[in-house]
Amino acid sequence: MTGRVEGKVAFITGAARGQGRSHAVKLAQEGADIIAIDICKPIRPDASIAPAKPDDLAETANLVKALGRRIVTAEVDVRDYDALKAEVDAGVEQLGRLDIIVANAGSATAVQLWIGPPSPTGRK
């Protein structure tokens, strides 16, 4: 099925790679233009997964453009409201509207939780 979002504009956070990139490409295949943002740098020194890089966001843009769709990209931290709003506004100014929001940005760090030895009674 193609064209379900023809002429729409989608705003996607965390768009440099992974699920964010997948959302951008799928929505572009379905006819949407894209406003794609990602921080493209580490946000935590103890992160267990390497951060996206500017080249990753550029690759997302290339994939969307290859589908004949327009894309506006920016390196933005979603925790910075003013910067985020400025980039969304700039994207809307360039693409003319905003119809879809995919709030995909996120980070996780794997940690081992130690609960302690079992209780002698078997109760916690």
Backbone atoms as SQL, in Angstrom:
CREATE TABLE atoms (id INTEGER PRIMARY KEY, chain TEXT, resi INTEGER, resn TEXT, atom TEXT, x REAL, y REAL, z REAL);
INSERT INTO atoms VALUES
  (1, 'A', 1, 'MET', 'N', 0.835, -1.167, 0.000),
  (2, 'A', 1, 'MET', 'CA', 0.000, 0.000, 0.000),
  (3, 'A', 1, 'MET', 'C', 0.890, 1.245, 0.000),
  (4, 'A', 2, 'THR', 'N', 0.747, 2.107, -0.978),
  (5, 'A', 2, 'THR', 'CA', 1.524, 3.335, -0.997),
  (6, 'A', 2, 'THR', 'C', 0.593, 4.529, -1.068),
  (7, 'A', 3, 'GLY', 'N', 1.133, 5.673, -0.710),
  (8, 'A', 3, 'GLY', 'CA', 0.375, 6.896, -0.808),
  (9, 'A', 3, 'GLY', 'C', -0.553, 7.201, 0.350),
  (10, 'A', 4, 'ARG', 'N', -0.484, 6.423, 1.417),
  (11, 'A', 4, 'ARG', 'CA', -1.399, 6.653, 2.543),
  (12, 'A', 4, 'ARG', 'C', -1.201, 8.003, 3.210),
  (13, 'A', 5, 'VAL', 'N', 0.011, 8.542, 3.110),
  (14, 'A', 5, 'VAL', 'CA', 0.284, 9.847, 3.719),
  (15, 'A', 5, 'VAL', 'C', 0.809, 10.836, 2.670),
  (16, 'A', 6, 'GLU', 'N', 0.393, 10.635, 1.449),
  (17, 'A', 6, 'GLU', 'CA', 0.813, 11.509, 0.343),
  (18, 'A', 6, 'GLU', 'C', 0.525, 12.968, 0.682),
  (19, 'A', 7, 'GLY', 'N', 1.571, 13.819, 0.534),
  (20, 'A', 7, 'GLY', 'CA', 1.414, 15.242, 0.779),
  (21, 'A', 7, 'GLY', 'C', 1.483, 15.657, 2.229),
  (22, 'A', 8, 'LYS', 'N', 1.640, 14.722, 3.133),
  (23, 'A', 8, 'LYS', 'CA', 1.741, 15.034, 4.562),
  (24, 'A', 8, 'LYS', 'C', 3.203, 15.293, 4.921),
  (25, 'A', 9, 'VAL', 'N', 3.424, 15.891, 6.084),
  (26, 'A', 9, 'VAL', 'CA', 4.769, 16.113, 6.609),
  (27, 'A', 9, 'VAL', 'C', 4.859, 15.458, 7.976),
  (28, 'A', 10, 'ALA', 'N', 5.900, 14.650, 8.154),
  (29, 'A', 10, 'ALA', 'CA', 6.121, 13.946, 9.414),
  (30, 'A', 10, 'ALA', 'C', 7.360, 14.492, 10.108),
  (31, 'A', 11, 'PHE', 'N', 7.238, 14.735, 11.394),
  (32, 'A', 11, 'PHE', 'CA', 8.355, 15.152, 12.245),
  (33, 'A', 11, 'PHE', 'C', 8.785, 13.938, 13.052),
  (34, 'A', 12, 'ILE', 'N', 10.075, 13.589, 12.965),
  (35, 'A', 12, 'ILE', 'CA', 10.573, 12.379, 13.620),
  (36, 'A', 12, 'ILE', 'C', 11.796, 12.724, 14.464),
  (37, 'A', 13, 'THR', 'N', 11.745, 12.380, 15.752),
  (38, 'A', 13, 'THR', 'CA', 12.906, 12.555, 16.620),
  (39, 'A', 13, 'THR', 'C', 13.704, 11.255, 16.630),
  (40, 'A', 14, 'GLY', 'N', 15.008, 11.362, 16.876),
  (41, 'A', 14, 'GLY', 'CA', 15.861, 10.175, 16.883),
  (42, 'A', 14, 'GLY', 'C', 15.941, 9.533, 15.507),
  (43, 'A', 15, 'ALA', 'N', 15.984, 10.365, 14.471),
  (44, 'A', 15, 'ALA', 'CA', 15.847, 9.892, 13.089),
  (45, 'A', 15, 'ALA', 'C', 17.152, 9.466, 12.424),
  (46, 'A', 16, 'ALA', 'N', 18.277, 9.561, 13.107),
  (47, 'A', 16, 'ALA', 'CA', 19.557, 9.282, 12.446),
  (48, 'A', 16, 'ALA', 'C', 19.758, 7.818, 12.097),
  (49, 'A', 17, 'ARG', 'N', 19.176, 6.927, 12.875),
  (50, 'A', 17, 'ARG', 'CA', 19.365, 5.500, 12.597),
  (51, 'A', 17, 'ARG', 'C', 18.304, 4.695, 13.328),
  (52, 'A', 18, 'GLY', 'N', 18.365, 3.395, 13.209),
  (53, 'A', 18, 'GLY', 'CA', 17.457, 2.509, 13.932),
  (54, 'A', 18, 'GLY', 'C', 16.004, 2.737, 13.593),
  (55, 'A', 19, 'GLN', 'N', 15.159, 2.704, 14.611),
  (56, 'A', 19, 'GLN', 'CA', 13.721, 2.863, 14.401),
  (57, 'A', 19, 'GLN', 'C', 13.370, 4.226, 13.796),
  (58, 'A', 20, 'GLY', 'N', 14.064, 5.271, 14.222),
  (59, 'A', 20, 'GLY', 'CA', 13.786, 6.598, 13.679),
  (60, 'A', 20, 'GLY', 'C', 14.019, 6.648, 12.177),
  (61, 'A', 21, 'ARG', 'N', 15.143, 6.078, 11.739),
  (62, 'A', 21, 'ARG', 'CA', 15.413, 6.021, 10.295),
  (63, 'A', 21, 'ARG', 'C', 14.359, 5.176, 9.598),
  (64, 'A', 22, 'SER', 'N', 14.011, 4.060, 10.192),
  (65, 'A', 22, 'SER', 'CA', 13.004, 3.177, 9.609),
  (66, 'A', 22, 'SER', 'C', 11.673, 3.907, 9.439),
  (67, 'A', 23, 'HIS', 'N', 11.272, 4.678, 10.443),
  (68, 'A', 23, 'HIS', 'CA', 10.038, 5.448, 10.353),
  (69, 'A', 23, 'HIS', 'C', 10.134, 6.472, 9.215),
  (70, 'A', 24, 'ALA', 'N', 11.277, 7.154, 9.126),
  (71, 'A', 24, 'ALA', 'CA', 11.451, 8.171, 8.085),
  (72, 'A', 24, 'ALA', 'C', 11.349, 7.555, 6.697),
  (73, 'A', 25, 'VAL', 'N', 12.011, 6.440, 6.494),
  (74, 'A', 25, 'VAL', 'CA', 11.996, 5.787, 5.181),
  (75, 'A', 25, 'VAL', 'C', 10.598, 5.264, 4.855),
  (76, 'A', 26, 'LYS', 'N', 9.943, 4.630, 5.798),
  (77, 'A', 26, 'LYS', 'CA', 8.601, 4.085, 5.548),
  (78, 'A', 26, 'LYS', 'C', 7.601, 5.198, 5.246),
  (79, 'A', 27, 'LEU', 'N', 7.639, 6.262, 6.024),
  (80, 'A', 27, 'LEU', 'CA', 6.725, 7.370, 5.771),
  (81, 'A', 27, 'LEU', 'C', 7.019, 8.031, 4.425),
  (82, 'A', 28, 'ALA', 'N', 8.287, 8.129, 4.053),
  (83, 'A', 28, 'ALA', 'CA', 8.643, 8.664, 2.736),
  (84, 'A', 28, 'ALA', 'C', 8.130, 7.742, 1.627),
  (85, 'A', 29, 'GLN', 'N', 8.243, 6.440, 1.822),
  (86, 'A', 29, 'GLN', 'CA', 7.709, 5.484, 0.844),
  (87, 'A', 29, 'GLN', 'C', 6.208, 5.667, 0.672),
  (88, 'A', 30, 'GLU', 'N', 5.547, 6.066, 1.750),
  (89, 'A', 30, 'GLU', 'CA', 4.094, 6.252, 1.733),
  (90, 'A', 30, 'GLU', 'C', 3.690, 7.654, 1.284),
  (91, 'A', 31, 'GLY', 'N', 4.693, 8.493, 0.930),
  (92, 'A', 31, 'GLY', 'CA', 4.387, 9.792, 0.345),
  (93, 'A', 31, 'GLY', 'C', 4.632, 11.011, 1.202),
  (94, 'A', 32, 'ALA', 'N', 5.134, 10.845, 2.405),
  (95, 'A', 32, 'ALA', 'CA', 5.345, 11.987, 3.299),
  (96, 'A', 32, 'ALA', 'C', 6.705, 12.639, 3.083),
  (97, 'A', 33, 'ASP', 'N', 6.760, 13.938, 3.328),
  (98, 'A', 33, 'ASP', 'CA', 8.022, 14.641, 3.469),
  (99, 'A', 33, 'ASP', 'C', 8.370, 14.587, 4.961),
  (100, 'A', 34, 'ILE', 'N', 9.654, 14.800, 5.275),
  (101, 'A', 34, 'ILE', 'CA', 10.139, 14.506, 6.623),
  (102, 'A', 34, 'ILE', 'C', 10.898, 15.683, 7.232),
  (103, 'A', 35, 'ILE', 'N', 10.627, 15.944, 8.502),
  (104, 'A', 35, 'ILE', 'CA', 11.476, 16.785, 9.342),
  (105, 'A', 35, 'ILE', 'C', 12.144, 15.809, 10.305),
  (106, 'A', 36, 'ALA', 'N', 13.456, 15.655, 10.173),
  (107, 'A', 36, 'ALA', 'CA', 14.182, 14.640, 10.936),
  (108, 'A', 36, 'ALA', 'C', 15.213, 15.282, 11.846),
  (109, 'A', 37, 'ILE', 'N', 15.133, 14.955, 13.124),
  (110, 'A', 37, 'ILE', 'CA', 16.137, 15.476, 14.053),
  (111, 'A', 37, 'ILE', 'C', 16.756, 14.338, 14.852),
  (112, 'A', 38, 'ASP', 'N', 17.966, 14.606, 15.300),
  (113, 'A', 38, 'ASP', 'CA', 18.682, 13.678, 16.176),
  (114, 'A', 38, 'ASP', 'C', 19.773, 14.485, 16.864),
  (115, 'A', 39, 'ILE', 'N', 20.144, 14.095, 18.062),
  (116, 'A', 39, 'ILE', 'CA', 21.192, 14.817, 18.789),
  (117, 'A', 39, 'ILE', 'C', 22.578, 14.558, 18.182),
  (118, 'A', 40, 'CYS', 'N', 22.781, 13.361, 17.639),
  (119, 'A', 40, 'CYS', 'CA', 24.031, 13.004, 16.943),
  (120, 'A', 40, 'CYS', 'C', 25.282, 13.190, 17.793),
  (121, 'A', 41, 'LYS', 'N', 25.161, 12.922, 19.075),
  (122, 'A', 41, 'LYS', 'CA', 26.320, 12.958, 19.968),
  (123, 'A', 41, 'LYS', 'C', 25.935, 12.244, 21.256),
  (124, 'A', 42, 'PRO', 'N', 26.928, 11.884, 22.073),
  (125, 'A', 42, 'PRO', 'CA', 26.605, 11.196, 23.328),
  (126, 'A', 42, 'PRO', 'C', 25.819, 12.097, 24.274),
  (127, 'A', 43, 'ILE', 'N', 24.903, 11.481, 25.019),
  (128, 'A', 43, 'ILE', 'CA', 24.194, 12.248, 26.047),
  (129, 'A', 43, 'ILE', 'C', 24.556, 11.766, 27.443),
  (130, 'A', 44, 'ARG', 'N', 25.158, 10.579, 27.512),
  (131, 'A', 44, 'ARG', 'CA', 25.584, 10.036, 28.809),
  (132, 'A', 44, 'ARG', 'C', 26.957, 9.401, 28.643),
  (133, 'A', 45, 'PRO', 'N', 27.864, 9.643, 29.575),
  (134, 'A', 45, 'PRO', 'CA', 29.195, 9.043, 29.455),
  (135, 'A', 45, 'PRO', 'C', 29.185, 7.525, 29.635),
  (136, 'A', 46, 'ASP', 'N', 28.157, 6.995, 30.301),
  (137, 'A', 46, 'ASP', 'CA', 28.104, 5.557, 30.575),
  (138, 'A', 46, 'ASP', 'C', 27.187, 4.805, 29.607),
  (139, 'A', 47, 'ALA', 'N', 26.814, 5.439, 28.503),
  (140, 'A', 47, 'ALA', 'CA', 25.907, 4.795, 27.544),
  (141, 'A', 47, 'ALA', 'C', 26.543, 3.520, 27.000),
  (142, 'A', 48, 'SER', 'N', 25.758, 2.466, 26.955),
  (143, 'A', 48, 'SER', 'CA', 26.273, 1.185, 26.490),
  (144, 'A', 48, 'SER', 'C', 26.178, 1.035, 24.976),
  (145, 'A', 49, 'ILE', 'N', 25.493, 1.947, 24.317),
  (146, 'A', 49, 'ILE', 'CA', 25.341, 1.914, 22.869),
  (147, 'A', 49, 'ILE', 'C', 25.945, 3.192, 22.308),
  (148, 'A', 50, 'ALA', 'N', 26.754, 3.050, 21.259),
  (149, 'A', 50, 'ALA', 'CA', 27.383, 4.222, 20.647),
  (150, 'A', 50, 'ALA', 'C', 26.303, 5.163, 20.104),
  (151, 'A', 51, 'PRO', 'N', 26.514, 6.462, 20.242),
  (152, 'A', 51, 'PRO', 'CA', 25.509, 7.418, 19.766),
  (153, 'A', 51, 'PRO', 'C', 25.492, 7.520, 18.248),
  (154, 'A', 52, 'ALA', 'N', 24.387, 8.035, 17.728),
  (155, 'A', 52, 'ALA', 'CA', 24.325, 8.351, 16.305),
  (156, 'A', 52, 'ALA', 'C', 25.312, 9.474, 16.015),
  (157, 'A', 53, 'LYS', 'N', 25.716, 9.560, 14.759),
  (158, 'A', 53, 'LYS', 'CA', 26.655, 10.599, 14.330),
  (159, 'A', 53, 'LYS', 'C', 26.012, 11.427, 13.221),
  (160, 'A', 54, 'PRO', 'N', 26.561, 12.591, 12.944),
  (161, 'A', 54, 'PRO', 'CA', 26.014, 13.402, 11.856),
  (162, 'A', 54, 'PRO', 'C', 25.926, 12.640, 10.522),
  (163, 'A', 55, 'ASP', 'N', 26.894, 11.780, 10.251),
  (164, 'A', 55, 'ASP', 'CA', 26.848, 10.978, 9.020),
  (165, 'A', 55, 'ASP', 'C', 25.631, 10.058, 8.988),
  (166, 'A', 56, 'ASP', 'N', 25.196, 9.588, 10.154),
  (167, 'A', 56, 'ASP', 'CA', 23.996, 8.739, 10.220),
  (168, 'A', 56, 'ASP', 'C', 22.759, 9.540, 9.809),
  (169, 'A', 57, 'LEU', 'N', 22.650, 10.760, 10.306),
  (170, 'A', 57, 'LEU', 'CA', 21.510, 11.609, 9.951),
  (171, 'A', 57, 'LEU', 'C', 21.546, 11.952, 8.459),
  (172, 'A', 58, 'ALA', 'N', 22.754, 12.186, 7.936),
  (173, 'A', 58, 'ALA', 'CA', 22.899, 12.457, 6.504),
  (174, 'A', 58, 'ALA', 'C', 22.468, 11.246, 5.676),
  (175, 'A', 59, 'GLU', 'N', 22.762, 10.050, 6.156),
  (176, 'A', 59, 'GLU', 'CA', 22.342, 8.836, 5.444),
  (177, 'A', 59, 'GLU', 'C', 20.819, 8.703, 5.440),
  (178, 'A', 60, 'THR', 'N', 20.179, 9.029, 6.557),
  (179, 'A', 60, 'THR', 'CA', 18.716, 9.033, 6.584),
  (180, 'A', 60, 'THR', 'C', 18.182, 10.001, 5.532),
  (181, 'A', 61, 'ALA', 'N', 18.779, 11.187, 5.458),
  (182, 'A', 61, 'ALA', 'CA', 18.356, 12.177, 4.460),
  (183, 'A', 61, 'ALA', 'C', 18.529, 11.635, 3.048),
  (184, 'A', 62, 'ASN', 'N', 19.647, 10.988, 2.796),
  (185, 'A', 62, 'ASN', 'CA', 19.894, 10.424, 1.464),
  (186, 'A', 62, 'ASN', 'C', 18.854, 9.365, 1.102),
  (187, 'A', 63, 'LEU', 'N', 18.492, 8.526, 2.059),
  (188, 'A', 63, 'LEU', 'CA', 17.499, 7.474, 1.800),
  (189, 'A', 63, 'LEU', 'C', 16.130, 8.073, 1.485),
  (190, 'A', 64, 'VAL', 'N', 15.757, 9.125, 2.208),
  (191, 'A', 64, 'VAL', 'CA', 14.471, 9.779, 1.965),
  (192, 'A', 64, 'VAL', 'C', 14.481, 10.479, 0.606),
  (193, 'A', 65, 'LYS', 'N', 15.556, 11.189, 0.302),
  (194, 'A', 65, 'LYS', 'CA', 15.670, 11.881, -0.986),
  (195, 'A', 65, 'LYS', 'C', 15.640, 10.891, -2.151),
  (196, 'A', 66, 'ALA', 'N', 16.241, 9.721, -1.962),
  (197, 'A', 66, 'ALA', 'CA', 16.247, 8.698, -3.012),
  (198, 'A', 66, 'ALA', 'C', 14.834, 8.224, -3.344),
  (199, 'A', 67, 'LEU', 'N', 13.913, 8.424, -2.430),
  (200, 'A', 67, 'LEU', 'CA', 12.511, 8.063, -2.652),
  (201, 'A', 67, 'LEU', 'C', 11.713, 9.213, -3.276),
  (202, 'A', 68, 'GLY', 'N', 12.410, 10.304, -3.592),
  (203, 'A', 68, 'GLY', 'CA', 11.750, 11.436, -4.222),
  (204, 'A', 68, 'GLY', 'C', 11.010, 12.344, -3.257),
  (205, 'A', 69, 'ARG', 'N', 11.299, 12.222, -1.968),
  (206, 'A', 69, 'ARG', 'CA', 10.629, 13.045, -0.961),
  (207, 'A', 69, 'ARG', 'C', 11.585, 14.113, -0.453),
  (208, 'A', 70, 'ARG', 'N', 11.018, 15.164, 0.118),
  (209, 'A', 70, 'ARG', 'CA', 11.815, 16.240, 0.706),
  (210, 'A', 70, 'ARG', 'C', 12.096, 15.907, 2.173),
  (211, 'A', 71, 'ILE', 'N', 13.251, 16.398, 2.648),
  (212, 'A', 71, 'ILE', 'CA', 13.596, 16.183, 4.059),
  (213, 'A', 71, 'ILE', 'C', 14.384, 17.382, 4.562),
  (214, 'A', 72, 'VAL', 'N', 14.077, 17.780, 5.790),
  (215, 'A', 72, 'VAL', 'CA', 14.803, 18.819, 6.512),
  (216, 'A', 72, 'VAL', 'C', 15.394, 18.134, 7.733),
  (217, 'A', 73, 'THR', 'N', 16.706, 18.292, 7.943),
  (218, 'A', 73, 'THR', 'CA', 17.349, 17.646, 9.090),
  (219, 'A', 73, 'THR', 'C', 17.990, 18.699, 9.997),
  (220, 'A', 74, 'ALA', 'N', 18.151, 18.318, 11.258),
  (221, 'A', 74, 'ALA', 'CA', 18.836, 19.179, 12.215),
  (222, 'A', 74, 'ALA', 'C', 19.356, 18.330, 13.360),
  (223, 'A', 75, 'GLU', 'N', 20.483, 18.741, 13.898),
  (224, 'A', 75, 'GLU', 'CA', 21.037, 18.103, 15.093),
  (225, 'A', 75, 'GLU', 'C', 20.520, 18.880, 16.300),
  (226, 'A', 76, 'VAL', 'N', 19.594, 18.263, 17.020),
  (227, 'A', 76, 'VAL', 'CA', 18.912, 18.928, 18.129),
  (228, 'A', 76, 'VAL', 'C', 18.731, 17.947, 19.283),
  (229, 'A', 77, 'ASP', 'N', 18.876, 18.455, 20.497),
  (230, 'A', 77, 'ASP', 'CA', 18.603, 17.688, 21.703),
  (231, 'A', 77, 'ASP', 'C', 17.128, 17.920, 22.058),
  (232, 'A', 78, 'VAL', 'N', 16.337, 16.867, 22.104),
  (233, 'A', 78, 'VAL', 'CA', 14.904, 17.023, 22.378),
  (234, 'A', 78, 'VAL', 'C', 14.634, 17.584, 23.773),
  (235, 'A', 79, 'ARG', 'N', 15.623, 17.600, 24.639),
  (236, 'A', 79, 'ARG', 'CA', 15.446, 18.165, 25.979),
  (237, 'A', 79, 'ARG', 'C', 15.552, 19.690, 25.972),
  (238, 'A', 80, 'ASP', 'N', 15.989, 20.263, 24.846),
  (239, 'A', 80, 'ASP', 'CA', 16.134, 21.712, 24.708),
  (240, 'A', 80, 'ASP', 'C', 14.915, 22.233, 23.950),
  (241, 'A', 81, 'TYR', 'N', 13.872, 22.630, 24.694),
  (242, 'A', 81, 'TYR', 'CA', 12.604, 23.020, 24.081),
  (243, 'A', 81, 'TYR', 'C', 12.763, 24.123, 23.047),
  (244, 'A', 82, 'ASP', 'N', 13.521, 25.169, 23.386),
  (245, 'A', 82, 'ASP', 'CA', 13.644, 26.307, 22.473),
  (246, 'A', 82, 'ASP', 'C', 14.302, 25.895, 21.155),
  (247, 'A', 83, 'ALA', 'N', 15.363, 25.103, 21.235),
  (248, 'A', 83, 'ALA', 'CA', 16.041, 24.636, 20.014),
  (249, 'A', 83, 'ALA', 'C', 15.131, 23.700, 19.218),
  (250, 'A', 84, 'LEU', 'N', 14.420, 22.835, 19.924),
  (251, 'A', 84, 'LEU', 'CA', 13.503, 21.903, 19.268),
  (252, 'A', 84, 'LEU', 'C', 12.398, 22.670, 18.537),
  (253, 'A', 85, 'LYS', 'N', 11.798, 23.618, 19.213),
  (254, 'A', 85, 'LYS', 'CA', 10.728, 24.407, 18.597),
  (255, 'A', 85, 'LYS', 'C', 11.245, 25.177, 17.390),
  (256, 'A', 86, 'ALA', 'N', 12.437, 25.748, 17.504),
  (257, 'A', 86, 'ALA', 'CA', 13.009, 26.503, 16.387),
  (258, 'A', 86, 'ALA', 'C', 13.195, 25.615, 15.161),
  (259, 'A', 87, 'GLU', 'N', 13.645, 24.391, 15.364),
  (260, 'A', 87, 'GLU', 'CA', 13.861, 23.484, 14.227),
  (261, 'A', 87, 'GLU', 'C', 12.544, 22.983, 13.641),
  (262, 'A', 88, 'VAL', 'N', 11.568, 22.720, 14.485),
  (263, 'A', 88, 'VAL', 'CA', 10.251, 22.323, 13.970),
  (264, 'A', 88, 'VAL', 'C', 9.663, 23.480, 13.162),
  (265, 'A', 89, 'ASP', 'N', 9.736, 24.684, 13.705),
  (266, 'A', 89, 'ASP', 'CA', 9.222, 25.850, 12.988),
  (267, 'A', 89, 'ASP', 'C', 9.935, 26.033, 11.645),
  (268, 'A', 90, 'ALA', 'N', 11.255, 25.856, 11.627),
  (269, 'A', 90, 'ALA', 'CA', 12.017, 25.986, 10.380),
  (270, 'A', 90, 'ALA', 'C', 11.599, 24.909, 9.382),
  (271, 'A', 91, 'GLY', 'N', 11.386, 23.700, 9.858),
  (272, 'A', 91, 'GLY', 'CA', 10.945, 22.619, 8.983),
  (273, 'A', 91, 'GLY', 'C', 9.569, 22.876, 8.404),
  (274, 'A', 92, 'VAL', 'N', 8.669, 23.366, 9.248),
  (275, 'A', 92, 'VAL', 'CA', 7.313, 23.677, 8.781),
  (276, 'A', 92, 'VAL', 'C', 7.370, 24.822, 7.766),
  (277, 'A', 93, 'GLU', 'N', 8.226, 25.800, 8.003),
  (278, 'A', 93, 'GLU', 'CA', 8.362, 26.903, 7.054),
  (279, 'A', 93, 'GLU', 'C', 8.834, 26.388, 5.691),
  (280, 'A', 94, 'GLN', 'N', 9.760, 25.439, 5.700),
  (281, 'A', 94, 'GLN', 'CA', 10.289, 24.905, 4.441),
  (282, 'A', 94, 'GLN', 'C', 9.323, 23.940, 3.758),
  (283, 'A', 95, 'LEU', 'N', 8.629, 23.129, 4.545),
  (284, 'A', 95, 'LEU', 'CA', 7.787, 22.076, 3.961),
  (285, 'A', 95, 'LEU', 'C', 6.296, 22.419, 3.959),
  (286, 'A', 96, 'GLY', 'N', 5.920, 23.480, 4.656),
  (287, 'A', 96, 'GLY', 'CA', 4.568, 23.994, 4.531),
  (288, 'A', 96, 'GLY', 'C', 3.527, 23.514, 5.520),
  (289, 'A', 97, 'ARG', 'N', 3.838, 22.513, 6.309),
  (290, 'A', 97, 'ARG', 'CA', 2.820, 21.994, 7.240),
  (291, 'A', 97, 'ARG', 'C', 3.450, 20.979, 8.178),
  (292, 'A', 98, 'LEU', 'N', 2.665, 20.501, 9.127),
  (293, 'A', 98, 'LEU', 'CA', 3.065, 19.410, 10.015),
  (294, 'A', 98, 'LEU', 'C', 1.825, 18.579, 10.313),
  (295, 'A', 99, 'ASP', 'N', 1.887, 17.295, 9.989),
  (296, 'A', 99, 'ASP', 'CA', 0.730, 16.416, 10.136),
  (297, 'A', 99, 'ASP', 'C', 0.958, 15.233, 11.070),
  (298, 'A', 100, 'ILE', 'N', 2.195, 14.771, 11.148),
  (299, 'A', 100, 'ILE', 'CA', 2.503, 13.531, 11.863),
  (300, 'A', 100, 'ILE', 'C', 3.691, 13.782, 12.774),
  (301, 'A', 101, 'ILE', 'N', 3.615, 13.273, 13.990),
  (302, 'A', 101, 'ILE', 'CA', 4.743, 13.354, 14.920),
  (303, 'A', 101, 'ILE', 'C', 5.096, 11.948, 15.370),
  (304, 'A', 102, 'VAL', 'N', 6.382, 11.610, 15.248),
  (305, 'A', 102, 'VAL', 'CA', 6.895, 10.328, 15.739),
  (306, 'A', 102, 'VAL', 'C', 7.939, 10.660, 16.806),
  (307, 'A', 103, 'ALA', 'N', 7.551, 10.539, 18.070),
  (308, 'A', 103, 'ALA', 'CA', 8.434, 10.844, 19.196),
  (309, 'A', 103, 'ALA', 'C', 9.253, 9.595, 19.510),
  (310, 'A', 104, 'ASN', 'N', 10.333, 9.426, 18.784),
  (311, 'A', 104, 'ASN', 'CA', 11.119, 8.210, 18.830),
  (312, 'A', 104, 'ASN', 'C', 12.422, 8.343, 19.625),
  (313, 'A', 105, 'ALA', 'N', 12.900, 9.555, 19.848),
  (314, 'A', 105, 'ALA', 'CA', 14.197, 9.744, 20.499),
  (315, 'A', 105, 'ALA', 'C', 14.209, 9.089, 21.875),
  (316, 'A', 106, 'GLY', 'N', 15.312, 8.468, 22.187),
  (317, 'A', 106, 'GLY', 'CA', 15.448, 7.848, 23.503),
  (318, 'A', 106, 'GLY', 'C', 16.792, 7.192, 23.646),
  (319, 'A', 107, 'SER', 'N', 17.137, 6.909, 24.864),
  (320, 'A', 107, 'SER', 'CA', 18.416, 6.281, 25.154),
  (321, 'A', 107, 'SER', 'C', 18.226, 5.339, 26.326),
  (322, 'A', 108, 'ALA', 'N', 18.943, 4.256, 26.288),
  (323, 'A', 108, 'ALA', 'CA', 18.878, 3.295, 27.389),
  (324, 'A', 108, 'ALA', 'C', 20.278, 2.823, 27.720),
  (325, 'A', 109, 'THR', 'N', 20.498, 2.550, 28.965),
  (326, 'A', 109, 'THR', 'CA', 21.767, 2.002, 29.409),
  (327, 'A', 109, 'THR', 'C', 21.472, 0.723, 30.171),
  (328, 'A', 110, 'ALA', 'N', 22.125, -0.345, 29.765),
  (329, 'A', 110, 'ALA', 'CA', 21.936, -1.623, 30.442),
  (330, 'A', 110, 'ALA', 'C', 22.763, -1.636, 31.732),
  (331, 'A', 111, 'VAL', 'N', 22.127, -1.992, 32.826),
  (332, 'A', 111, 'VAL', 'CA', 22.822, -2.115, 34.105),
  (333, 'A', 111, 'VAL', 'C', 22.382, -3.415, 34.771),
  (334, 'A', 112, 'GLN', 'N', 23.267, -3.934, 35.600),
  (335, 'A', 112, 'GLN', 'CA', 22.926, -5.130, 36.343),
  (336, 'A', 112, 'GLN', 'C', 22.447, -4.697, 37.725),
  (337, 'A', 113, 'LEU', 'N', 21.311, -5.183, 38.112),
  (338, 'A', 113, 'LEU', 'CA', 20.735, -4.837, 39.400),
  (339, 'A', 113, 'LEU', 'C', 21.034, -5.958, 40.385),
  (340, 'A', 114, 'TRP', 'N', 21.648, -5.613, 41.504),
  (341, 'A', 114, 'TRP', 'CA', 21.944, -6.602, 42.526),
  (342, 'A', 114, 'TRP', 'C', 20.940, -6.427, 43.646),
  (343, 'A', 115, 'ILE', 'N', 20.162, -7.448, 43.907),
  (344, 'A', 115, 'ILE', 'CA', 19.106, -7.370, 44.922),
  (345, 'A', 115, 'ILE', 'C', 19.625, -7.822, 46.273),
  (346, 'A', 116, 'GLY', 'N', 20.564, -8.680, 46.329),
  (347, 'A', 116, 'GLY', 'CA', 21.113, -9.167, 47.590),
  (348, 'A', 116, 'GLY', 'C', 20.844, -10.645, 47.750),
  (349, 'A', 117, 'PRO', 'N', 21.394, -11.210, 48.797),
  (350, 'A', 117, 'PRO', 'CA', 21.205, -12.657, 49.013),
  (351, 'A', 117, 'PRO', 'C', 19.763, -12.958, 49.421),
  (352, 'A', 118, 'PRO', 'N', 19.337, -14.167, 49.170),
  (353, 'A', 118, 'PRO', 'CA', 17.982, -14.542, 49.568),
  (354, 'A', 118, 'PRO', 'C', 17.815, -14.489, 51.078),
  (355, 'A', 119, 'SER', 'N', 16.606, -14.221, 51.503),
  (356, 'A', 119, 'SER', 'CA', 16.278, -14.204, 52.929),
  (357, 'A', 119, 'SER', 'C', 16.327, -15.637, 53.470),
  (358, 'A', 120, 'PRO', 'N', 16.786, -15.823, 54.712),
  (359, 'A', 120, 'PRO', 'CA', 16.807, -17.179, 55.272),
  (360, 'A', 120, 'PRO', 'C', 15.425, -17.809, 55.374),
  (361, 'A', 121, 'THR', 'N', 14.401, -16.951, 55.435),
  (362, 'A', 121, 'THR', 'CA', 13.028, -17.493, 55.521),
  (363, 'A', 121, 'THR', 'C', 12.404, -17.674, 54.167),
  (364, 'A', 122, 'GLY', 'N', 13.089, -17.218, 53.101),
  (365, 'A', 122, 'GLY', 'CA', 12.533, -17.323, 51.772),
  (366, 'A', 122, 'GLY', 'C', 11.653, -16.157, 51.405),
  (367, 'A', 123, 'ARG', 'N', 11.489, -15.216, 52.361),
  (368, 'A', 123, 'ARG', 'CA', 10.676, -14.037, 52.106),
  (369, 'A', 123, 'ARG', 'C', 11.551, -12.858, 51.727),
  (370, 'A', 124, 'LYS', 'N', 10.977, -11.938, 51.038),
  (371, 'A', 124, 'LYS', 'CA', 11.750, -10.741, 50.660),
  (372, 'A', 124, 'LYS', 'C', 11.398, -9.590, 51.539);
